[in-house]
Amino acid sequence: MPGTDAREAVKTVTGTFEGAAAGQGLPYLPELPARGPGADMIGRTTGLLVELYARVEPSGWRIGDRPGRDTRRARSWLGEDLDALEEFTQGYEGPLKVQVVGPWTLAATLELRGGEVALSDPGACRDLAESLCEGLRAHLAEVRRRVPGAEVVLQLDEPSLTAVLRGQVKSASGYRRHGAVDRQIVEGTLRDVMGVQHRHGGQVVVHSCAPDVPFALLRRAGAAGVSFDAELLTERDDEVIGEAVEDGMKLFAGVVPGTDGPLSDPAGSVMGVRTLWRRLGLHPGLLEKSVVITPACGLAGASPHYARQALAHCVRAARSLADNPE
């Protein structure tokens, strides 16, 4: 979300999605990267890690020996956000989404002491995933404690996942690329991280705003839903998407632009979803329970006014889809 005021952001999110318990919205714990390092998605997740710490360098986030100012700041802001969430969800019962960066985007972004990203070292990747599991376990428990009526939905942000699978992550020098990681290792690590949530009976959604999202791999790893930028879909994705939906996976279709601009009418925003459904030959009655309408990606680059408009527009577009699936 845009801005730096946690209370205002949480108020906006929970207010926009009134009626969420009736299936009309999905409230979430906002992230406010405009506050600076530690509030961005990478810094926020490094603040959750157990016995691994990171600091900001000119080149990005780098693993260090001990918690420093950047770690303390990330944890302080997360605490502030949780305080606001608890304040505005008193008595709430229903779905509530929280999000952290997934293990492979972390590995493709976090630098080791020598400057190369963790992805360059299989041992570092394992340590990072294990630390994330421990931190995530504590974080989810804290959210459930503060909002006891919540059905917590975990979102793993994995915008670098496709690049990891294809060997497209650049080295520190920029002159070469790190090799593609074996798909079974990628899948197994994701399954381990998702297992932290699955042990409590909760659902996991994986978000990627990159092209060629690996729907089949994510389904096998245990994702209940995949969040994607609908404009980046091609007909090459039809078969795997159709199989995923028939297997019960939810599609979080990013059809509303994440930056300021004119919004079409709600029915127009979901026209592409209806077209996709017809192309897949799926029953229109599946739409309401299989599709969630979202912004294409985060709203941090939008104005506060547009962010509120975009969230409200998602709700109206979803209602249009449910009321007239064909």
TORKOL-4160 file (C-alpha; in steps of 0.2 Angstrom, whole numbers, padded with zeros to 4 digits, m for minus):
326
<pt num="1" X="0000" Y="0000" Z="0000"/>
<pt num="2" X="0006" Y="0018" Z="m0003"/>
<pt num="3" X="0009" Y="0030" Z="0012"/>
<pt num="4" X="0018" Y="0028" Z="0029"/>
<pt num="5" X="0003" Y="0028" Z="0041"/>
<pt num="6" X="0000" Y="0010" Z="0047"/>
<pt num="7" X="m0017" Y="0014" Z="0055"/>
<pt num="8" X="m0023" Y="0023" Z="0040"/>
<pt num="9" X="m0018" Y="0008" Z="0028"/>
<pt num="10" X="m0026" Y="m0005" Z="0039"/>
<pt num="11" X="m0042" Y="0006" Z="0041"/>
<pt num="12" X="m0043" Y="0007" Z="0022"/>
<pt num="13" X="m0040" Y="m0011" Z="0019"/>
<pt num="14" X="m0053" Y="m0017" Z="0033"/>
<pt num="15" X="m0065" Y="m0004" Z="0028"/>
<pt num="16" X="m0065" Y="m0008" Z="0009"/>
<pt num="17" X="m0068" Y="m0026" Z="0013"/>
<pt num="18" X="m0083" Y="m0025" Z="0024"/>
<pt num="19" X="m0093" Y="m0041" Z="0023"/>
<pt num="20" X="m0077" Y="m0051" Z="0020"/>
<pt num="21" X="m0084" Y="m0065" Z="0032"/>
<pt num="22" X="m0098" Y="m0067" Z="0019"/>
<pt num="23" X="m0085" Y="m0070" Z="0005"/>
<pt num="24" X="m0085" Y="m0053" Z="m0002"/>
<pt num="25" X="m0067" Y="m0048" Z="0001"/>
<pt num="26" X="m0050" Y="m0053" Z="0008"/>
<pt num="27" X="m0043" Y="m0041" Z="0021"/>
<pt num="28" X="m0024" Y="m0042" Z="0023"/>
<pt num="29" X="m0010" Y="m0035" Z="0033"/>
<pt num="30" X="m0003" Y="m0021" Z="0023"/>
<pt num="31" X="0015" Y="m0017" Z="0018"/>
<pt num="32" X="0021" Y="0001" Z="0017"/>
<pt num="33" X="0038" Y="0001" Z="0008"/>
<pt num="34" X="0037" Y="0021" Z="0007"/>
<pt num="35" X="0044" Y="0021" Z="0025"/>
<pt num="36" X="0061" Y="0015" Z="0019"/>
<pt num="37" X="0072" Y="0000" Z="0021"/>
<pt num="38" X="0065" Y="m0013" Z="0032"/>
<pt num="39" X="0047" Y="m0009" Z="0026"/>
<pt num="40" X="0050" Y="m0015" Z="0009"/>
<pt num="41" X="0045" Y="m0033" Z="0005"/>
<pt num="42" X="0063" Y="m0040" Z="0006"/>
<pt num="43" X="0068" Y="m0031" Z="0022"/>
<pt num="44" X="0051" Y="m0035" Z="0030"/>
<pt num="45" X="0054" Y="m0053" Z="0028"/>
<pt num="46" X="0072" Y="m0053" Z="0033"/>
<pt num="47" X="0066" Y="m0046" Z="0050"/>
<pt num="48" X="0056" Y="m0062" Z="0052"/>
<pt num="49" X="0071" Y="m0074" Z="0049"/>
<pt num="50" X="0078" Y="m0084" Z="0064"/>
<pt num="51" X="0097" Y="m0083" Z="0068"/>
<pt num="52" X="0100" Y="m0075" Z="0051"/>
<pt num="53" X="0101" Y="m0056" Z="0050"/>
<pt num="54" X="0103" Y="m0044" Z="0035"/>
<pt num="55" X="0108" Y="m0026" Z="0033"/>
<pt num="56" X="0106" Y="m0013" Z="0019"/>
<pt num="57" X="0121" Y="m0011" Z="0007"/>
<pt num="58" X="0122" Y="0000" Z="m0008"/>
<pt num="59" X="0119" Y="m0015" Z="m0019"/>
<pt num="60" X="0104" Y="m0021" Z="m0008"/>
<pt num="61" X="0101" Y="m0032" Z="0007"/>
<pt num="62" X="0116" Y="m0043" Z="0013"/>
<pt num="63" X="0117" Y="m0056" Z="0026"/>
<pt num="64" X="0127" Y="m0050" Z="0042"/>
<pt num="65" X="0133" Y="m0058" Z="0058"/>
<pt num="66" X="0121" Y="m0050" Z="0070"/>
<pt num="67" X="0105" Y="m0040" Z="0071"/>
<pt num="68" X="0108" Y="m0021" Z="0067"/>
<pt num="69" X="0098" Y="m0006" Z="0065"/>
<pt num="70" X="0090" Y="m0012" Z="0049"/>
<pt num="71" X="0084" Y="m0028" Z="0057"/>
<pt num="72" X="0077" Y="m0018" Z="0072"/>
<pt num="73" X="0068" Y="m0006" Z="0061"/>
<pt num="74" X="0060" Y="m0020" Z="0051"/>
<pt num="75" X="0054" Y="m0028" Z="0067"/>
<pt num="76" X="0048" Y="m0012" Z="0074"/>
<pt num="77" X="0038" Y="m0008" Z="0059"/>
<pt num="78" X="0030" Y="m0025" Z="0058"/>
<pt num="79" X="0025" Y="m0023" Z="0076"/>
<pt num="80" X="0017" Y="m0007" Z="0072"/>
<pt num="81" X="0007" Y="m0014" Z="0058"/>
<pt num="82" X="0001" Y="m0029" Z="0069"/>
<pt num="83" X="m0004" Y="m0016" Z="0082"/>
<pt num="84" X="m0015" Y="m0007" Z="0069"/>
<pt num="85" X="m0022" Y="m0024" Z="0062"/>
<pt num="86" X="m0027" Y="m0029" Z="0080"/>
<pt num="87" X="m0035" Y="m0012" Z="0083"/>
<pt num="88" X="m0046" Y="m0013" Z="0067"/>
<pt num="89" X="m0051" Y="m0031" Z="0068"/>
<pt num="90" X="m0058" Y="m0032" Z="0085"/>
<pt num="91" X="m0071" Y="m0046" Z="0085"/>
<pt num="92" X="m0068" Y="m0050" Z="0066"/>
<pt num="93" X="m0070" Y="m0068" Z="0060"/>
<pt num="94" X="m0066" Y="m0073" Z="0043"/>
<pt num="95" X="m0052" Y="m0074" Z="0030"/>
<pt num="96" X="m0036" Y="m0063" Z="0033"/>
<pt num="97" X="m0021" Y="m0063" Z="0022"/>
<pt num="98" X="m0003" Y="m0060" Z="0027"/>
<pt num="99" X="0012" Y="m0061" Z="0015"/>
<pt num="100" X="0030" Y="m0064" Z="0016"/>
<pt num="101" X="0043" Y="m0066" Z="0002"/>
<pt num="102" X="0045" Y="m0084" Z="m0003"/>
<pt num="103" X="0062" Y="m0094" Z="m0001"/>
<pt num="104" X="0067" Y="m0093" Z="m0019"/>
<pt num="105" X="0064" Y="m0074" Z="m0022"/>
<pt num="106" X="0074" Y="m0072" Z="m0005"/>
<pt num="107" X="0088" Y="m0083" Z="m0011"/>
<pt num="108" X="0089" Y="m0073" Z="m0028"/>
<pt num="109" X="0089" Y="m0056" Z="m0019"/>
<pt num="110" X="0098" Y="m0058" Z="m0002"/>
<pt num="111" X="0117" Y="m0056" Z="m0004"/>
<pt num="112" X="0130" Y="m0067" Z="0005"/>
<pt num="113" X="0145" Y="m0059" Z="0014"/>
<pt num="114" X="0155" Y="m0060" Z="m0002"/>
<pt num="115" X="0142" Y="m0050" Z="m0013"/>
<pt num="116" X="0134" Y="m0065" Z="m0023"/>
<pt num="117" X="0116" Y="m0069" Z="m0019"/>
<pt num="118" X="0112" Y="m0084" Z="m0009"/>
<pt num="119" X="0106" Y="m0093" Z="m0024"/>
<pt num="120" X="0124" Y="m0096" Z="m0029"/>
<pt num="121" X="0126" Y="m0108" Z="m0013"/>
<pt num="122" X="0114" Y="m0123" Z="m0011"/>
<pt num="123" X="0119" Y="m0124" Z="0007"/>
<pt num="124" X="0114" Y="m0105" Z="0010"/>
<pt num="125" X="0098" Y="m0108" Z="0001"/>
<pt num="126" X="0094" Y="m0122" Z="0013"/>
<pt num="127" X="0099" Y="m0112" Z="0028"/>
<pt num="128" X="0088" Y="m0097" Z="0022"/>
<pt num="129" X="0073" Y="m0108" Z="0019"/>
<pt num="130" X="0075" Y="m0116" Z="0037"/>
<pt num="131" X="0076" Y="m0099" Z="0045"/>
<pt num="132" X="0061" Y="m0093" Z="0035"/>
<pt num="133" X="0051" Y="m0108" Z="0041"/>
<pt num="134" X="0055" Y="m0104" Z="0059"/>
<pt num="135" X="0052" Y="m0086" Z="0058"/>
<pt num="136" X="0036" Y="m0089" Z="0048"/>
<pt num="137" X="0029" Y="m0101" Z="0062"/>
<pt num="138" X="0031" Y="m0087" Z="0075"/>
<pt num="139" X="0024" Y="m0074" Z="0064"/>
<pt num="140" X="0008" Y="m0084" Z="0060"/>
<pt num="141" X="0006" Y="m0088" Z="0078"/>
<pt num="142" X="0007" Y="m0070" Z="0083"/>
<pt num="143" X="m0006" Y="m0065" Z="0069"/>
<pt num="144" X="m0018" Y="m0079" Z="0076"/>
<pt num="145" X="m0015" Y="m0073" Z="0094"/>
<pt num="146" X="m0020" Y="m0055" Z="0089"/>
<pt num="147" X="m0034" Y="m0059" Z="0078"/>
<pt num="148" X="m0041" Y="m0075" Z="0085"/>
<pt num="149" X="m0056" Y="m0076" Z="0074"/>
<pt num="150" X="m0046" Y="m0075" Z="0058"/>
<pt num="151" X="m0044" Y="m0089" Z="0045"/>
<pt num="152" X="m0026" Y="m0084" Z="0041"/>
<pt num="153" X="m0022" Y="m0086" Z="0022"/>
<pt num="154" X="m0003" Y="m0085" Z="0019"/>
<pt num="155" X="0004" Y="m0077" Z="0003"/>
<pt num="156" X="0021" Y="m0081" Z="m0003"/>
<pt num="157" X="0028" Y="m0067" Z="m0014"/>
<pt num="158" X="0039" Y="m0076" Z="m0028"/>
<pt num="159" X="0041" Y="m0064" Z="m0042"/>
<pt num="160" X="0059" Y="m0071" Z="m0045"/>
<pt num="161" X="0053" Y="m0089" Z="m0046"/>
<pt num="162" X="0052" Y="m0091" Z="m0065"/>
<pt num="163" X="0070" Y="m0083" Z="m0066"/>
<pt num="164" X="0077" Y="m0095" Z="m0054"/>
<pt num="165" X="0069" Y="m0110" Z="m0063"/>
<pt num="166" X="0076" Y="m0104" Z="m0080"/>
<pt num="167" X="0094" Y="m0099" Z="m0074"/>
<pt num="168" X="0090" Y="m0080" Z="m0077"/>
<pt num="169" X="0096" Y="m0073" Z="m0061"/>
<pt num="170" X="0112" Y="m0062" Z="m0064"/>
<pt num="171" X="0128" Y="m0064" Z="m0054"/>
<pt num="172" X="0135" Y="m0049" Z="m0044"/>
<pt num="173" X="0146" Y="m0044" Z="m0059"/>
<pt num="174" X="0131" Y="m0044" Z="m0071"/>
<pt num="175" X="0142" Y="m0053" Z="m0084"/>
<pt num="176" X="0135" Y="m0071" Z="m0081"/>
<pt num="177" X="0119" Y="m0079" Z="m0074"/>
<pt num="178" X="0117" Y="m0092" Z="m0060"/>
<pt num="179" X="0112" Y="m0109" Z="m0066"/>
<pt num="180" X="0094" Y="m0115" Z="m0066"/>
<pt num="181" X="0089" Y="m0124" Z="m0049"/>
<pt num="182" X="0082" Y="m0141" Z="m0051"/>
<pt num="183" X="0064" Y="m0141" Z="m0052"/>
<pt num="184" X="0062" Y="m0155" Z="m0039"/>
<pt num="185" X="0073" Y="m0145" Z="m0026"/>
<pt num="186" X="0062" Y="m0129" Z="m0030"/>
<pt num="187" X="0046" Y="m0139" Z="m0027"/>
<pt num="188" X="0052" Y="m0147" Z="m0011"/>
<pt num="189" X="0058" Y="m0131" Z="m0003"/>
<pt num="190" X="0041" Y="m0123" Z="m0007"/>
<pt num="191" X="0032" Y="m0138" Z="0000"/>
<pt num="192" X="0042" Y="m0137" Z="0016"/>
<pt num="193" X="0039" Y="m0118" Z="0018"/>
<pt num="194" X="0020" Y="m0120" Z="0014"/>
<pt num="195" X="0020" Y="m0135" Z="0027"/>
<pt num="196" X="0022" Y="m0122" Z="0041"/>
<pt num="197" X="0004" Y="m0115" Z="0036"/>
<pt num="198" X="m0003" Y="m0132" Z="0031"/>
<pt num="199" X="0000" Y="m0139" Z="0049"/>
<pt num="200" X="m0013" Y="m0127" Z="0055"/>
<pt num="201" X="m0025" Y="m0131" Z="0041"/>
<pt num="202" X="m0022" Y="m0115" Z="0033"/>
<pt num="203" X="m0021" Y="m0111" Z="0014"/>
<pt num="204" X="m0006" Y="m0104" Z="0005"/>
<pt num="205" X="m0007" Y="m0093" Z="m0011"/>
<pt num="206" X="0009" Y="m0090" Z="m0021"/>
<pt num="207" X="0010" Y="m0073" Z="m0030"/>
<pt num="208" X="0021" Y="m0069" Z="m0045"/>
<pt num="209" X="0018" Y="m0054" Z="m0057"/>
<pt num="210" X="0031" Y="m0061" Z="m0069"/>
<pt num="211" X="0027" Y="m0070" Z="m0085"/>
<pt num="212" X="0026" Y="m0089" Z="m0086"/>
<pt num="213" X="0020" Y="m0093" Z="m0069"/>
<pt num="214" X="0024" Y="m0112" Z="m0065"/>
<pt num="215" X="0006" Y="m0116" Z="m0061"/>
<pt num="216" X="0008" Y="m0135" Z="m0061"/>
<pt num="217" X="0024" Y="m0135" Z="m0050"/>
<pt num="218" X="0015" Y="m0123" Z="m0037"/>
<pt num="219" X="0000" Y="m0135" Z="m0037"/>
<pt num="220" X="0011" Y="m0150" Z="m0033"/>
<pt num="221" X="0020" Y="m0140" Z="m0020"/>
<pt num="222" X="0003" Y="m0138" Z="m0011"/>
<pt num="223" X="m0002" Y="m0120" Z="m0016"/>
<pt num="224" X="m0021" Y="m0118" Z="m0014"/>
<pt num="225" X="m0021" Y="m0103" Z="m0026"/>
<pt num="226" X="m0010" Y="m0093" Z="m0037"/>
<pt num="227" X="m0010" Y="m0074" Z="m0039"/>
<pt num="228" X="m0004" Y="m0067" Z="m0056"/>
<pt num="229" X="m0005" Y="m0053" Z="m0068"/>
<pt num="230" X="m0019" Y="m0058" Z="m0080"/>
<pt num="231" X="m0012" Y="m0047" Z="m0094"/>
<pt num="232" X="0004" Y="m0058" Z="m0094"/>
<pt num="233" X="m0006" Y="m0074" Z="m0097"/>
<pt num="234" X="m0005" Y="m0082" Z="m0115"/>
<pt num="235" X="m0014" Y="m0097" Z="m0123"/>
<pt num="236" X="0001" Y="m0108" Z="m0119"/>
<pt num="237" X="m0005" Y="m0107" Z="m0100"/>
<pt num="238" X="m0022" Y="m0113" Z="m0104"/>
<pt num="239" X="m0019" Y="m0132" Z="m0101"/>
<pt num="240" X="m0010" Y="m0130" Z="m0085"/>
<pt num="241" X="m0023" Y="m0117" Z="m0078"/>
<pt num="242" X="m0038" Y="m0128" Z="m0083"/>
<pt num="243" X="m0030" Y="m0143" Z="m0074"/>
<pt num="244" X="m0026" Y="m0133" Z="m0059"/>
<pt num="245" X="m0044" Y="m0126" Z="m0058"/>
<pt num="246" X="m0052" Y="m0144" Z="m0060"/>
<pt num="247" X="m0040" Y="m0149" Z="m0046"/>
<pt num="248" X="m0048" Y="m0136" Z="m0034"/>
<pt num="249" X="m0034" Y="m0122" Z="m0036"/>
<pt num="250" X="m0040" Y="m0104" Z="m0035"/>
<pt num="251" X="m0035" Y="m0091" Z="m0047"/>
<pt num="252" X="m0031" Y="m0074" Z="m0040"/>
<pt num="253" X="m0033" Y="m0064" Z="m0056"/>
<pt num="254" X="m0024" Y="m0048" Z="m0056"/>
<pt num="255" X="m0035" Y="m0038" Z="m0068"/>
<pt num="256" X="m0035" Y="m0020" Z="m0060"/>
<pt num="257" X="m0020" Y="m0009" Z="m0063"/>
<pt num="258" X="m0008" Y="m0006" Z="m0048"/>
<pt num="259" X="m0004" Y="0012" Z="m0053"/>
<pt num="260" X="m0015" Y="0027" Z="m0056"/>
<pt num="261" X="m0026" Y="0027" Z="m0071"/>
<pt num="262" X="m0043" Y="0026" Z="m0077"/>
<pt num="263" X="m0053" Y="0011" Z="m0071"/>
<pt num="264" X="m0065" Y="0003" Z="m0083"/>
<pt num="265" X="m0083" Y="m0002" Z="m0078"/>
<pt num="266" X="m0082" Y="m0018" Z="m0066"/>
<pt num="267" X="m0090" Y="m0029" Z="m0079"/>
<pt num="268" X="m0076" Y="m0024" Z="m0092"/>
<pt num="269" X="m0062" Y="m0027" Z="m0079"/>
<pt num="270" X="m0067" Y="m0046" Z="m0078"/>
<pt num="271" X="m0071" Y="m0048" Z="m0097"/>
<pt num="272" X="m0054" Y="m0057" Z="m0099"/>
<pt num="273" X="m0058" Y="m0069" Z="m0085"/>
<pt num="274" X="m0074" Y="m0074" Z="m0094"/>
<pt num="275" X="m0065" Y="m0076" Z="m0110"/>
<pt num="276" X="m0052" Y="m0087" Z="m0102"/>
<pt num="277" X="m0066" Y="m0098" Z="m0094"/>
<pt num="278" X="m0074" Y="m0100" Z="m0111"/>
<pt num="279" X="m0058" Y="m0104" Z="m0119"/>
<pt num="280" X="m0054" Y="m0117" Z="m0106"/>
<pt num="281" X="m0072" Y="m0125" Z="m0108"/>
<pt num="282" X="m0075" Y="m0124" Z="m0089"/>
<pt num="283" X="m0092" Y="m0122" Z="m0082"/>
<pt num="284" X="m0097" Y="m0104" Z="m0078"/>
<pt num="285" X="m0104" Y="m0110" Z="m0061"/>
<pt num="286" X="m0086" Y="m0113" Z="m0056"/>
<pt num="287" X="m0081" Y="m0095" Z="m0058"/>
<pt num="288" X="m0087" Y="m0088" Z="m0041"/>
<pt num="289" X="m0078" Y="m0101" Z="m0031"/>
<pt num="290" X="m0063" Y="m0102" Z="m0041"/>
<pt num="291" X="m0058" Y="m0084" Z="m0045"/>
<pt num="292" X="m0053" Y="m0070" Z="m0034"/>
<pt num="293" X="m0051" Y="m0053" Z="m0042"/>
<pt num="294" X="m0036" Y="m0043" Z="m0037"/>
<pt num="295" X="m0024" Y="m0028" Z="m0042"/>
<pt num="296" X="m0011" Y="m0034" Z="m0055"/>
<pt num="297" X="0002" Y="m0032" Z="m0042"/>
<pt num="298" X="0005" Y="m0021" Z="m0026"/>
<pt num="299" X="m0002" Y="m0004" Z="m0024"/>
<pt num="300" X="0013" Y="0004" Z="m0017"/>
<pt num="301" X="0016" Y="0014" Z="m0032"/>
<pt num="302" X="m0001" Y="0021" Z="m0033"/>
<pt num="303" X="m0008" Y="0037" Z="m0024"/>
<pt num="304" X="m0018" Y="0033" Z="m0008"/>
<pt num="305" X="m0034" Y="0039" Z="m0017"/>
<pt num="306" X="m0032" Y="0027" Z="m0032"/>
<pt num="307" X="m0027" Y="0013" Z="m0020"/>
<pt num="308" X="m0044" Y="0015" Z="m0011"/>
<pt num="309" X="m0053" Y="0016" Z="m0028"/>
<pt num="310" X="m0044" Y="0000" Z="m0034"/>
<pt num="311" X="m0048" Y="m0011" Z="m0019"/>
<pt num="312" X="m0066" Y="m0005" Z="m0020"/>
<pt num="313" X="m0066" Y="m0008" Z="m0039"/>
<pt num="314" X="m0060" Y="m0026" Z="m0036"/>
<pt num="315" X="m0075" Y="m0030" Z="m0025"/>
<pt num="316" X="m0087" Y="m0023" Z="m0038"/>
<pt num="317" X="m0079" Y="m0032" Z="m0052"/>
<pt num="318" X="m0080" Y="m0049" Z="m0042"/>
<pt num="319" X="m0098" Y="m0046" Z="m0039"/>
<pt num="320" X="m0101" Y="m0043" Z="m0057"/>
<pt num="321" X="m0092" Y="m0059" Z="m0061"/>
<pt num="322" X="m0103" Y="m0069" Z="m0048"/>
<pt num="323" X="m0119" Y="m0061" Z="m0054"/>
<pt num="324" X="m0116" Y="m0064" Z="m0072"/>
<pt num="325" X="m0103" Y="m0078" Z="m0075"/>
<pt num="326" X="m0107" Y="m0079" Z="m0093"/>
